[in-house]
């Protein structure tokens, strides 16, 4: 007999043996399994008993009883193998399977009693499976239940792991011989448990506990690219968990998945609703699942959307978090979740207020960098010997403030900052850019702009200046 963690793809098929009373899971016979296999689960104890027959999970077609749920994209399944009752030494365990057909491609971590813990695969549909025998390590053959196993998908790479440590998912995993294996599978696969007796018509029984599927988290980049799709994906994942709000064991088991889905729903809503209406959703994530890693993302959004109150709240909840969660929080705040340019601008303003002009200058330059505001074109087209600036930090601060204000299209404030800068530096490359933006500002507010345009052209007739000159000429000719 063998029992397996498995990964496989395609839409969910109807179950042949019915659906166990476990939300999100289905089970059925596959291939030449003829006995009526079954799967039961004690949710409170988090224990599974799965029985099945079939000739094997190997060769070019399989016979087994499988317990499965769909997995979209990357992810992993973790389980504790508690034991098995089998007449055959190759009875099997944890699988990722592409379809529910007998010849499907798959990867699985199997426990086969006296043959230990193994990692095998079918790389081509309908072809013979690939054994790990040529590379198997003696320590894997010697392993006996109980033990923890993990099977993970990252694109077309499939990884098998095991550990004897009792803390399972919280410990370091040992990679298995033959792992990773490259298998080209469809985006949506089946993941779960698989049992075969290695004898058609004779059932064997496998016992599992703490079986958890971890779909890959829906990332900010995915949400920003298609908020609607991200929202639908999060809703679908939550629906598979049933009435999880009233199921404490489900919240404990799938807390990370639930928290990521709730954060995704809130992030997707931010693209369509006001920040104030979405903010309570982030607070609910932290209150419901304070120890989950996605709660760090929720805390980052709370800081962004709720100012000083949100920051004080986040500080209270971050005090005893792991280094990984703290890093996650900091990255979430500093990568696009908060406008880093605005942070540098605020620091620059504070430094300027304190008379720290060199520090202020550095902060304003960094703010411009984050907004990809470049002076390269002006430098390349400047007259020979023209300096970048007049080397007066206190004065140059006004240039960078004007640049940032012009980028924000606050032309009146930009014009004021630039004019203060030009009182003491009207011959540098920075002055060329200042005259260019002053021309844009004056054109926008309907003032005479020709004198500024001519000064910009004299200092650096770059492409941007030439294009603006043509635009100004066209407007003046109307």
Secondary structure as a PSIPRED ss2 file (coil, helix, strand):
# PSIPRED VFORMAT (PSIPRED V4.0)

   1 X C   1.000  0.000  0.000
   2 X E   0.000  0.000  1.000
   3 X E   0.000  0.000  1.000
   4 X E   0.000  0.000  1.000
   5 X E   0.000  0.000  1.000
   6 X E   0.000  0.000  1.000
   7 X E   0.000  0.000  1.000
   8 X E   0.000  0.000  1.000
   9 X E   0.000  0.000  1.000
  10 X C   1.000  0.000  0.000
  11 X C   1.000  0.000  0.000
  12 X C   1.000  0.000  0.000
  13 X C   1.000  0.000  0.000
  14 X C   1.000  0.000  0.000
  15 X C   1.000  0.000  0.000
  16 X C   1.000  0.000  0.000
  17 X C   1.000  0.000  0.000
  18 X C   1.000  0.000  0.000
  19 X C   1.000  0.000  0.000
  20 X C   1.000  0.000  0.000
  21 X C   1.000  0.000  0.000
  22 X C   1.000  0.000  0.000
  23 X C   1.000  0.000  0.000
  24 X C   1.000  0.000  0.000
  25 X C   1.000  0.000  0.000
  26 X E   0.000  0.000  1.000
  27 X E   0.000  0.000  1.000
  28 X E   0.000  0.000  1.000
  29 X E   0.000  0.000  1.000
  30 X E   0.000  0.000  1.000
  31 X E   0.000  0.000  1.000
  32 X C   1.000  0.000  0.000
  33 X C   1.000  0.000  0.000
  34 X C   1.000  0.000  0.000
  35 X C   1.000  0.000  0.000
  36 X C   1.000  0.000  0.000
  37 X C   1.000  0.000  0.000
  38 X E   0.000  0.000  1.000
  39 X E   0.000  0.000  1.000
  40 X E   0.000  0.000  1.000
  41 X E   0.000  0.000  1.000
  42 X E   0.000  0.000  1.000
  43 X C   1.000  0.000  0.000
  44 X C   1.000  0.000  0.000
  45 X C   1.000  0.000  0.000
  46 X C   1.000  0.000  0.000
  47 X E   0.000  0.000  1.000
  48 X E   0.000  0.000  1.000
  49 X E   0.000  0.000  1.000
  50 X E   0.000  0.000  1.000
  51 X E   0.000  0.000  1.000
  52 X E   0.000  0.000  1.000
  53 X E   0.000  0.000  1.000
  54 X E   0.000  0.000  1.000
  55 X C   1.000  0.000  0.000
  56 X C   1.000  0.000  0.000
  57 X E   0.000  0.000  1.000
  58 X E   0.000  0.000  1.000
  59 X C   1.000  0.000  0.000
  60 X C   1.000  0.000  0.000
  61 X E   0.000  0.000  1.000
  62 X E   0.000  0.000  1.000
  63 X E   0.000  0.000  1.000
  64 X E   0.000  0.000  1.000
  65 X E   0.000  0.000  1.000
  66 X E   0.000  0.000  1.000
  67 X E   0.000  0.000  1.000
  68 X E   0.000  0.000  1.000
  69 X E   0.000  0.000  1.000
  70 X E   0.000  0.000  1.000
  71 X E   0.000  0.000  1.000
  72 X E   0.000  0.000  1.000
  73 X C   1.000  0.000  0.000
  74 X C   1.000  0.000  0.000
  75 X E   0.000  0.000  1.000
  76 X E   0.000  0.000  1.000
  77 X E   0.000  0.000  1.000
  78 X E   0.000  0.000  1.000
  79 X E   0.000  0.000  1.000
  80 X E   0.000  0.000  1.000
  81 X E   0.000  0.000  1.000
  82 X E   0.000  0.000  1.000
  83 X E   0.000  0.000  1.000
  84 X E   0.000  0.000  1.000
  85 X E   0.000  0.000  1.000
  86 X C   1.000  0.000  0.000
  87 X C   1.000  0.000  0.000
  88 X C   1.000  0.000  0.000
  89 X C   1.000  0.000  0.000
  90 X C   1.000  0.000  0.000
  91 X E   0.000  0.000  1.000
  92 X E   0.000  0.000  1.000
  93 X C   1.000  0.000  0.000
  94 X E   0.000  0.000  1.000
  95 X E   0.000  0.000  1.000
  96 X E   0.000  0.000  1.000
  97 X E   0.000  0.000  1.000
  98 X C   1.000  0.000  0.000
  99 X C   1.000  0.000  0.000
 100 X C   1.000  0.000  0.000
 101 X C   1.000  0.000  0.000
 102 X C   1.000  0.000  0.000
 103 X C   1.000  0.000  0.000
 104 X C   1.000  0.000  0.000
 105 X C   1.000  0.000  0.000
 106 X E   0.000  0.000  1.000
 107 X E   0.000  0.000  1.000
 108 X E   0.000  0.000  1.000
 109 X E   0.000  0.000  1.000
 110 X E   0.000  0.000  1.000
 111 X E   0.000  0.000  1.000
 112 X C   1.000  0.000  0.000
 113 X H   0.000  1.000  0.000
 114 X H   0.000  1.000  0.000
 115 X H   0.000  1.000  0.000
 116 X C   1.000  0.000  0.000
 117 X E   0.000  0.000  1.000
 118 X E   0.000  0.000  1.000
 119 X E   0.000  0.000  1.000
 120 X E   0.000  0.000  1.000
 121 X E   0.000  0.000  1.000
 122 X E   0.000  0.000  1.000
 123 X C   1.000  0.000  0.000
 124 X C   1.000  0.000  0.000
 125 X C   1.000  0.000  0.000
 126 X C   1.000  0.000  0.000
 127 X C   1.000  0.000  0.000
 128 X C   1.000  0.000  0.000
 129 X C   1.000  0.000  0.000
 130 X E   0.000  0.000  1.000
 131 X C   1.000  0.000  0.000
 132 X C   1.000  0.000  0.000
 133 X H   0.000  1.000  0.000
 134 X H   0.000  1.000  0.000
 135 X H   0.000  1.000  0.000
 136 X C   1.000  0.000  0.000
 137 X C   1.000  0.000  0.000
 138 X H   0.000  1.000  0.000
 139 X H   0.000  1.000  0.000
 140 X H   0.000  1.000  0.000
 141 X H   0.000  1.000  0.000
 142 X H   0.000  1.000  0.000
 143 X C   1.000  0.000  0.000
 144 X C   1.000  0.000  0.000
 145 X C   1.000  0.000  0.000
 146 X C   1.000  0.000  0.000
 147 X E   0.000  0.000  1.000
 148 X E   0.000  0.000  1.000
 149 X E   0.000  0.000  1.000
 150 X E   0.000  0.000  1.000
 151 X E   0.000  0.000  1.000
 152 X E   0.000  0.000  1.000
 153 X E   0.000  0.000  1.000
 154 X E   0.000  0.000  1.000
 155 X C   1.000  0.000  0.000
 156 X C   1.000  0.000  0.000
 157 X E   0.000  0.000  1.000
 158 X E   0.000  0.000  1.000
 159 X E   0.000  0.000  1.000
 160 X E   0.000  0.000  1.000
 161 X E   0.000  0.000  1.000
 162 X E   0.000  0.000  1.000
 163 X E   0.000  0.000  1.000
 164 X C   1.000  0.000  0.000
 165 X C   1.000  0.000  0.000
 166 X C   1.000  0.000  0.000
 167 X C   1.000  0.000  0.000
 168 X H   0.000  1.000  0.000
 169 X H   0.000  1.000  0.000
 170 X H   0.000  1.000  0.000
 171 X C   1.000  0.000  0.000
 172 X C   1.000  0.000  0.000
 173 X C   1.000  0.000  0.000
 174 X E   0.000  0.000  1.000
 175 X E   0.000  0.000  1.000
 176 X C   1.000  0.000  0.000
 177 X C   1.000  0.000  0.000
 178 X C   1.000  0.000  0.000
 179 X C   1.000  0.000  0.000
 180 X C   1.000  0.000  0.000
 181 X E   0.000  0.000  1.000
 182 X E   0.000  0.000  1.000
 183 X C   1.000  0.000  0.000
 184 X C   1.000  0.000  0.000
 185 X C   1.000  0.000  0.000
 186 X C   1.000  0.000  0.000
 187 X C   1.000  0.000  0.000
 188 X E   0.000  0.000  1.000
 189 X E   0.000  0.000  1.000
 190 X E   0.000  0.000  1.000
 191 X E   0.000  0.000  1.000
 192 X E   0.000  0.000  1.000
 193 X E   0.000  0.000  1.000
 194 X E   0.000  0.000  1.000
 195 X E   0.000  0.000  1.000
 196 X E   0.000  0.000  1.000
 197 X C   1.000  0.000  0.000
 198 X C   1.000  0.000  0.000
 199 X E   0.000  0.000  1.000
 200 X E   0.000  0.000  1.000
 201 X E   0.000  0.000  1.000
 202 X E   0.000  0.000  1.000
 203 X E   0.000  0.000  1.000
 204 X E   0.000  0.000  1.000
 205 X E   0.000  0.000  1.000
 206 X E   0.000  0.000  1.000
 207 X E   0.000  0.000  1.000
 208 X E   0.000  0.000  1.000
 209 X E   0.000  0.000  1.000
 210 X E   0.000  0.000  1.000
 211 X E   0.000  0.000  1.000
 212 X E   0.000  0.000  1.000
 213 X E   0.000  0.000  1.000
 214 X E   0.000  0.000  1.000
 215 X E   0.000  0.000  1.000
 216 X C   1.000  0.000  0.000
 217 X C   1.000  0.000  0.000
 218 X C   1.000  0.000  0.000
 219 X C   1.000  0.000  0.000
 220 X H   0.000  1.000  0.000
 221 X H   0.000  1.000  0.000
 222 X H   0.000  1.000  0.000
 223 X H   0.000  1.000  0.000
 224 X H   0.000  1.000  0.000
 225 X H   0.000  1.000  0.000
 226 X C   1.000  0.000  0.000
 227 X H   0.000  1.000  0.000
 228 X H   0.000  1.000  0.000
 229 X H   0.000  1.000  0.000
 230 X H   0.000  1.000  0.000
 231 X H   0.000  1.000  0.000
 232 X H   0.000  1.000  0.000
 233 X H   0.000  1.000  0.000
 234 X H   0.000  1.000  0.000
 235 X H   0.000  1.000  0.000
 236 X H   0.000  1.000  0.000
 237 X H   0.000  1.000  0.000
 238 X H   0.000  1.000  0.000
 239 X H   0.000  1.000  0.000
 240 X H   0.000  1.000  0.000
 241 X C   1.000  0.000  0.000
 242 X C   1.000  0.000  0.000
 243 X C   1.000  0.000  0.000
 244 X H   0.000  1.000  0.000
 245 X H   0.000  1.000  0.000
 246 X H   0.000  1.000  0.000
 247 X C   1.000  0.000  0.000
 248 X H   0.000  1.000  0.000
 249 X H   0.000  1.000  0.000
 250 X H   0.000  1.000  0.000
 251 X H   0.000  1.000  0.000
 252 X H   0.000  1.000  0.000
 253 X H   0.000  1.000  0.000
 254 X C   1.000  0.000  0.000
 255 X H   0.000  1.000  0.000
 256 X H   0.000  1.000  0.000
 257 X H   0.000  1.000  0.000
 258 X H   0.000  1.000  0.000
 259 X H   0.000  1.000  0.000
 260 X H   0.000  1.000  0.000
 261 X H   0.000  1.000  0.000
 262 X H   0.000  1.000  0.000
 263 X H   0.000  1.000  0.000
 264 X H   0.000  1.000  0.000
 265 X H   0.000  1.000  0.000
 266 X H   0.000  1.000  0.000
 267 X H   0.000  1.000  0.000
 268 X H   0.000  1.000  0.000
 269 X H   0.000  1.000  0.000
 270 X H   0.000  1.000  0.000
 271 X C   1.000  0.000  0.000
 272 X C   1.000  0.000  0.000
 273 X C   1.000  0.000  0.000
 274 X C   1.000  0.000  0.000
 275 X H   0.000  1.000  0.000
 276 X H   0.000  1.000  0.000
 277 X H   0.000  1.000  0.000
 278 X H   0.000  1.000  0.000
 279 X H   0.000  1.000  0.000
 280 X H   0.000  1.000  0.000
 281 X H   0.000  1.000  0.000
 282 X H   0.000  1.000  0.000
 283 X H   0.000  1.000  0.000
 284 X H   0.000  1.000  0.000
 285 X H   0.000  1.000  0.000
 286 X H   0.000  1.000  0.000
 287 X H   0.000  1.000  0.000
 288 X H   0.000  1.000  0.000
 289 X C   1.000  0.000  0.000
 290 X C   1.000  0.000  0.000
 291 X C   1.000  0.000  0.000
 292 X C   1.000  0.000  0.000
 293 X C   1.000  0.000  0.000
 294 X H   0.000  1.000  0.000
 295 X H   0.000  1.000  0.000
 296 X H   0.000  1.000  0.000
 297 X H   0.000  1.000  0.000
 298 X H   0.000  1.000  0.000
 299 X H   0.000  1.000  0.000
 300 X H   0.000  1.000  0.000
 301 X H   0.000  1.000  0.000
 302 X H   0.000  1.000  0.000
 303 X H   0.000  1.000  0.000
 304 X H   0.000  1.000  0.000
 305 X H   0.000  1.000  0.000
 306 X H   0.000  1.000  0.000
 307 X H   0.000  1.000  0.000
 308 X H   0.000  1.000  0.000
 309 X H   0.000  1.000  0.000
 310 X H   0.000  1.000  0.000
 311 X H   0.000  1.000  0.000
 312 X H   0.000  1.000  0.000
 313 X H   0.000  1.000  0.000
 314 X H   0.000  1.000  0.000
 315 X H   0.000  1.000  0.000
 316 X H   0.000  1.000  0.000
 317 X H   0.000  1.000  0.000
 318 X H   0.000  1.000  0.000
 319 X C   1.000  0.000  0.000
 320 X C   1.000  0.000  0.000
 321 X C   1.000  0.000  0.000
 322 X C   1.000  0.000  0.000
 323 X H   0.000  1.000  0.000
 324 X H   0.000  1.000  0.000
 325 X H   0.000  1.000  0.000
 326 X H   0.000  1.000  0.000
 327 X H   0.000  1.000  0.000
 328 X H   0.000  1.000  0.000
 329 X H   0.000  1.000  0.000
 330 X H   0.000  1.000  0.000
 331 X H   0.000  1.000  0.000
 332 X H   0.000  1.000  0.000
 333 X H   0.000  1.000  0.000
 334 X H   0.000  1.000  0.000
 335 X H   0.000  1.000  0.000
 336 X H   0.000  1.000  0.000
 337 X H   0.000  1.000  0.000
 338 X C   1.000  0.000  0.000
 339 X C   1.000  0.000  0.000
 340 X H   0.000  1.000  0.000
 341 X H   0.000  1.000  0.000
 342 X H   0.000  1.000  0.000
 343 X H   0.000  1.000  0.000
 344 X H   0.000  1.000  0.000
 345 X H   0.000  1.000  0.000
 346 X H   0.000  1.000  0.000
 347 X H   0.000  1.000  0.000
 348 X H   0.000  1.000  0.000
 349 X H   0.000  1.000  0.000
 350 X H   0.000  1.000  0.000
 351 X H   0.000  1.000  0.000
 352 X H   0.000  1.000  0.000
 353 X H   0.000  1.000  0.000
 354 X C   1.000  0.000  0.000
 355 X C   1.000  0.000  0.000
 356 X C   1.000  0.000  0.000
 357 X H   0.000  1.000  0.000
 358 X H   0.000  1.000  0.000
 359 X H   0.000  1.000  0.000
 360 X H   0.000  1.000  0.000
 361 X H   0.000  1.000  0.000
 362 X H   0.000  1.000  0.000
 363 X H   0.000  1.000  0.000
 364 X H   0.000  1.000  0.000
 365 X H   0.000  1.000  0.000
 366 X H   0.000  1.000  0.000
 367 X H   0.000  1.000  0.000
 368 X H   0.000  1.000  0.000
 369 X H   0.000  1.000  0.000
 370 X H   0.000  1.000  0.000
 371 X C   1.000  0.000  0.000
 372 X C   1.000  0.000  0.000
 373 X C   1.000  0.000  0.000
 374 X C   1.000  0.000  0.000
 375 X C   1.000  0.000  0.000
 376 X H   0.000  1.000  0.000
 377 X H   0.000  1.000  0.000
 378 X H   0.000  1.000  0.000
 379 X H   0.000  1.000  0.000
 380 X H   0.000  1.000  0.000
 381 X H   0.000  1.000  0.000
 382 X E   0.000  0.000  1.000
 383 X C   1.000  0.000  0.000
 384 X C   1.000  0.000  0.000
 385 X C   1.000  0.000  0.000
 386 X C   1.000  0.000  0.000
 387 X C   1.000  0.000  0.000
 388 X C   1.000  0.000  0.000
 389 X C   1.000  0.000  0.000
 390 X C   1.000  0.000  0.000
 391 X C   1.000  0.000  0.000
 392 X C   1.000  0.000  0.000
 393 X H   0.000  1.000  0.000
 394 X H   0.000  1.000  0.000
 395 X H   0.000  1.000  0.000
 396 X H   0.000  1.000  0.000
 397 X H   0.000  1.000  0.000
 398 X H   0.000  1.000  0.000
 399 X H   0.000  1.000  0.000
 400 X H   0.000  1.000  0.000
 401 X H   0.000  1.000  0.000
 402 X H   0.000  1.000  0.000
 403 X H   0.000  1.000  0.000
 404 X H   0.000  1.000  0.000
 405 X H   0.000  1.000  0.000
 406 X H   0.000  1.000  0.000
 407 X H   0.000  1.000  0.000
 408 X C   1.000  0.000  0.000
 409 X C   1.000  0.000  0.000
 410 X C   1.000  0.000  0.000
 411 X H   0.000  1.000  0.000
 412 X H   0.000  1.000  0.000
 413 X H   0.000  1.000  0.000
 414 X H   0.000  1.000  0.000
 415 X H   0.000  1.000  0.000
 416 X H   0.000  1.000  0.000
 417 X H   0.000  1.000  0.000
 418 X H   0.000  1.000  0.000
 419 X H   0.000  1.000  0.000
 420 X H   0.000  1.000  0.000
 421 X H   0.000  1.000  0.000
 422 X H   0.000  1.000  0.000
 423 X C   1.000  0.000  0.000
 424 X C   1.000  0.000  0.000
 425 X C   1.000  0.000  0.000
 426 X C   1.000  0.000  0.000
 427 X C   1.000  0.000  0.000
 428 X C   1.000  0.000  0.000
 429 X H   0.000  1.000  0.000
 430 X H   0.000  1.000  0.000
 431 X H   0.000  1.000  0.000
 432 X H   0.000  1.000  0.000
 433 X H   0.000  1.000  0.000
 434 X H   0.000  1.000  0.000
 435 X H   0.000  1.000  0.000
 436 X H   0.000  1.000  0.000
 437 X H   0.000  1.000  0.000
 438 X H   0.000  1.000  0.000
 439 X H   0.000  1.000  0.000
 440 X H   0.000  1.000  0.000
 441 X H   0.000  1.000  0.000
 442 X H   0.000  1.000  0.000
 443 X H   0.000  1.000  0.000
 444 X H   0.000  1.000  0.000
 445 X H   0.000  1.000  0.000
 446 X C   1.000  0.000  0.000
 447 X C   1.000  0.000  0.000
 448 X C   1.000  0.000  0.000
 449 X C   1.000  0.000  0.000
 450 X H   0.000  1.000  0.000
 451 X H   0.000  1.000  0.000
 452 X H   0.000  1.000  0.000
 453 X H   0.000  1.000  0.000
 454 X H   0.000  1.000  0.000
 455 X H   0.000  1.000  0.000
 456 X H   0.000  1.000  0.000
 457 X H   0.000  1.000  0.000
 458 X H   0.000  1.000  0.000
 459 X H   0.000  1.000  0.000
 460 X E   0.000  0.000  1.000
 461 X C   1.000  0.000  0.000
 462 X C   1.000  0.000  0.000
 463 X H   0.000  1.000  0.000
 464 X H   0.000  1.000  0.000
 465 X H   0.000  1.000  0.000
 466 X H   0.000  1.000  0.000
 467 X H   0.000  1.000  0.000
 468 X H   0.000  1.000  0.000
 469 X H   0.000  1.000  0.000
 470 X H   0.000  1.000  0.000
 471 X H   0.000  1.000  0.000
 472 X H   0.000  1.000  0.000
 473 X H   0.000  1.000  0.000
 474 X H   0.000  1.000  0.000
 475 X H   0.000  1.000  0.000
 476 X H   0.000  1.000  0.000
 477 X C   1.000  0.000  0.000
 478 X C   1.000  0.000  0.000
